[in-house]
Amino acid sequence: MTDPLDDFARDKLKAIAAATLTRRLKPTERQAGGGVRRGPARLLSFCDNDYLGLSQHPALKRAAMDATERFGAGAGASRLVTGDNPLYQAVETRLARIKGTDAALVFGSGYLANIGIIPTLVGADDLIVADELAHACLHAGARLARAELLLFRHNDAEDCARILGRARRDHHHCLILTEGVFSMDGDRAPVAALAAAARAHESWLLVDDAHALGVINQGRGSGFSGGERLPVELQMGTLSKAVGAYGGYLAASRPVIELMVNRARSLIYTTALPPGTLAAAEKGLELIENDPGLTALPLARARAFTRALNLPEALSAIVPLIVGDEARALDAADRLAQRGFLVTAMRPPTVPKGTSRLRFTFSAVHREQDVAALAQAVRDLGLGA
């Protein structure tokens, strides 16, 4: 006798396999220096988001161990129930200073941040205008808000302004959503122009800086230009990428942060982060704040790669190489692995159909010779420009 739920799952999996979109979890041991061990093979990883290599940094490991020894392995309950570990204040103070805001608030993850922030600020009578390639968690937050959602052409601030001019007057509040650095393309949002459009149409701008903090503008992220902070009301991001730990955050004015503490459901109803994670994050932020040489390296490595392959100059630590077909992308990733490089093939629904790609990410721990060897391997596969 078959189980209806199992039958349902098997039918779905057959459809996924037929579309060459099956995903599997592969046991992988991450190591210092960008290396990973997968089974018997040791590979050099060019696919993770540890842009500064801080997840393996001795200072972060020591901070995590010391905090765990002092405070324990877990938090026990949510921040509002069990009491706020003093490590939160250290992290949030440093985040606010880096981001140039009055205050900051740490969430359990970047995804949890966006599904909490957006519905706290807008609702059914309001408007959300988002970049068409905005991350899935921004769309998830928009759906939870139940606001009208309109999409503007990717990185087109003029199209955003046109939509605002047409639709803004019919709604009470309006929130504009974009990534600062786009996770699949590595390009950067026109933050200054979007901020100007927001001001002109009495709207608020939220910039998801997950892939920008620690990487661009001396590590301060995409809310800055020429060392000056742009008028971005809501700077959110993650502590799990360049910072080397885990968690999400919002940097904003103090009244906005206080509102989040009182109304953001993904903060109120989620267990607080482990103390060791908070301590590691604070140490990672300290390194970002005080070592501009470190934060300059990921972009420098990415640009060395694009120069070697005659690709458009990298704007961030992310360089996509679009191959189109899902099977071809998987084959290219396998062949790079045979040469000692771990690079992930990105396929739908993560990217639009027909744009499957290799997504290369560059870190401060990659040596110049590592990047040169990767570029040569890509050339040998006939994938360069």
N, C-alpha and C positions, 0 to 999 in steps of 0.2 A: 504494500500500500504506500503510495507516494505522499509526501507532505506538500500541501499547496504552496506554502511559503518557499520551500526549497525549489519547487518547480518554477515559481515566479523568478527566483534569483538566477536559476540556470538559464532561463530564457533571456533574461537581461544580459547575462554574461556572454551568451552566444552572439547576441547582437553587437556587443562591445568588441568581441574578438573579430567578428566579420568586418568591422570597420577599422581594424588594426589599431585599436585604442585600449587594449588590455594593459592594466598597470599592475605591477607586483612589487611587494616590499622585498628589498634585497639587503640581507645583513651586511653592514658596512661599519668598519671600525675607523673612526676619524683619528688622525694623529697630528702631531706638531709639524709645522713646515708645509702644510697643505697636502700632506700625504694621507691616503686611506688604504686600508686593507680590506679586500673583498674576496673571501675564500683564500686561495693561495696567492692571489695576485696583489701586488702593491702598486697603486696608481697615484698619479698626481692629480688632485681635484681642481678642476676649473668650472665647477658647477654650483658651489654653495655660496651663501651670502655672508660669510664670515670675512667681511671686506678688509679688516685690519688684523685678522688672525688672533683676535683677543680671546676667543673661546679656549685657546690653548696657552694663553699667556700665564706665566708662573704667578704673577701678582693677582690675577683674577682667581686662579685656583686656590691660592693661599687665603684670599679674602673669603671665598665661599666656605672653605674648611673651618676657618676661625669662627665665622658667624654660625655655622651649623653646630660647632662644639658649644658655643655660648647659648644660642637660642633654640636649638633643636632642628629636626629635619623638616617639619611642616609648620604651618601657621595655625592650624586648629579650627579656624572658622573665617568668616569674612572680616574685612577690616573694621566694619561698624559693630560687629558682634564681639569679637575676641579682643579688640583693642588694637591700635595701630602700632606695629613694631617701629621703634625709632629709626631703623634703617630706611624706612619709606621717606622720612623727612630729608635725610641726606641725599637720596636719589632725586627727589623732586626739587630740592633747592638747587642742585647742580644742573638739572634739566632746564629749569627756568632761567638760570644764568646763561647757559649756552644759547638758549632760544631767545633771550632778550625779552622775557615776559614777566608779569608779576608773580605768576604761580604756575605749577604743573601738577598733574595727577597721574599716578601709575595705575594701569589696568592689568588684568591677567595676561592679555596678549594684544597684539595689534588688531586682530579680528574682533575681540571682545570690546576693544576701545571704540571701533567704528559702529558696531551694532548698539552701543550704548550712547555714544555722543549724538548721533544723528537724530534718533527719535526723541531725545531730550530737548532738542532745539526746534524741531519742526514737526507738524502733524497734518491732519487731514485737510485743513484749510490752507496749507502752505505749498510752496513750490521748491523743488530741487532741480538744479540744472547741473548736469555732470558730463565730464569728458566721456566720449563713447568707449574709450578703452580703460576706464577707471577699474580698479581692482574689484574682485568679486565681493570683498567685505564691505566696500562702499555701497555697492548695489544692495547687499543684504540689509545694511542699515537703512537705506532709502525705502526698501519694501516694508520694513518694520515701522517706519515713520508714517506710512500710508499717505504721504504727500504726493502731489502730482510730480512725475519724474519726466524731464525732457533732456535729451542728449545733444551736446554740441559736437561738431566735427573735431577730431583729435587735434589737440594743441592749437585750436583756432579760436583765439580770444574774440575776434570780430564776430564769428558765428555765435559765440556765447552772448555777446552784447546784443546781437540781433534778436535772439530768443528772449532775452530779458526785456528788451524794448517791446516785444509783442505780448509777453505773457505775465510779466511781473505785476502789473497793475491789478490783476484779477486775484491776487493772493495776499494773505496777511504778511507772512514772512517768506524769505527766500534764502536758500543755502546753495552755494556753488561748491562742487566737489571735483577735485583733481588729485592725481599723484604728482609729487614733485619730480621724481625720477620714475619713469614707467618700468615696471618689473620685467616685462617681456621684450621691450624694444630698447631700453637704456636711454631713451631721449628724455629731455627735460621740458617741463611745462613752462609756458610764458607767464610766470607767476606775477610779475609786475603788471602786465596788461590785464590779467584776470582780476587782480586787486583793484585796478582802476575801474573796470567794468562793474565790480561789486559795489564800489563807492558810488558810482554814477546812478546805480539802480537800487540803492538802499538794500543791499544784500550782504550776506556774510560769506567769507571764503574759508573753506577747510582744505588744507593741503596735507595729503598723506605723504610723509617724508621717510617712509620705511627704508628706501634705498638711497637716501641722500645724506642723512645724518652720519657724520664721520667720514664722508667721502668728498663732498663738494663744499665750496666756500669756507675753506679752512675747517672743515668738519661740522660747521654749524647748520648746514642743510640748505634747502632751496628757498627758505624764507628770507634770504639775505642777498644783497647785490652791492658790490664794491665796499664790503664791510659794514653796510648799513642795513638795518632790519626793514623789510618791506611791510606794508600795512596788511598783514595777514592775521585775522582775528583768531584762527584756530589752526595750530600747528600740531598735528598728531604724528605718531610714528611708533617704532618698535625698539625694544631693547635686545632683540634676538639676532640682529644682523651685525652691523659694524660694532655695536657695543659688546657683543660677545656673550650675552647672558640670555635672559628671556623676559617677556612682558611687553606691554604697550604703554603709551602715554598720551596725554594731551597737555600742551603748553598754551596758556591763554591768560586772560585777565582773572583776577581773584574772584569777582562775582560769578563768572562762568564756571570756574573750578568748584566753587561752593555749590552751585546749582547741580553739577555733576554728582557731587557727593550725596546730594539729597534725592536725585531723580534718575541717575543712570543705572538702569536695572542690571546691566552686565558688570557693574562694580558692586552694587549693593548685595546681589544674590550669588556672588562667586567667592570661594575661599581665597584668602590672600596668598600672595606668592611666598614660597619658602624663603627663610632668612638668608640662606646661602646664595640664592639667586639674586636677591636684592643687594647683598654685599658685593657680589661679582659685578653687577650692573653699575654700582656707584664707582667702583675702581675702573671699569671700562670708560665711563664718562669722564673720569679724571684724566685718563690718558688722552682721550679725544680733545679735551679742553686745553691741555698743556703741551701737546706734541704736534705742531703743524707739519713737521716733516713726515710723521707717520701718516697723517690723514691725506697727504699729497700723493702717496705711493700708489693706491689702487687706480686712480685715473691715469697716472703716468704709465703703469703697466698696460692698461687697456689701450692707451694711445700707441704704445710701442707695437702692440699686436695689430692694430688697424693699419699702421704705417707699413708693417711688414707684408700685409696682404692687400695693400691698395684699397682698403675699405674706407668709407666715410669716417672722419675722425671721431673717436669715441667721446661722448659727452658725459659719461659716467663710468662706473666700474663694470657695466653690463654691455656686452656686444652680441647682438643676434646675427646669425648667419642663416637666412631663410632658404630652405631647400624645397618647400612646397608639399611634397607627398609624404604621408606618415611613414610608409615603409622605408622610403629613402632616408628619412631622418633617423630612424632607428638603426638602419644599416651603417650610416655614417658614424653614429655614436659607438656602435660595436667595433668598428674598425679603428676608431681612435683609442678605444680601450685596449685593443690588441697592441697598440703602440705605447701604452702606459699612461693614457690620459682619460680621466673621468669627466665626461661632458654629457649633459642630459639632453635628450631629444624632447622638445616641447611640442605637444600635439593638441588638437581640439579635445575638450572644450576650453582648455587653458588659453589657446590662441585660436583665431578664426580659421575655419576650414580652408585648406589650400595654402596656409602659411606655416606649416610645421617647420621647425627650425632647430638648430643647435644654439643653445644659450650659453655663451661663455661669460664667466664672471672672474674678476681679477682681484687679487688680495695683496696687501702689503707684504705678506710672507712669500709671494712668488718672486723668484730671482729673475734677473734679466735673461739668463740662459734658459730658464724654464719657459719663459714666454717665447723666446726665439725657437726653441725646440717644438713647442706647440704649433707655432705658425708654419714651420716646415712640414709638420705632419699634416696640417690642413691642406697645404699646397700639394703635397704628395697624393692626397685623395682627390685632387681636382676640384676643391671646394672654394678656393679663394677667388678674388675678383679677376 
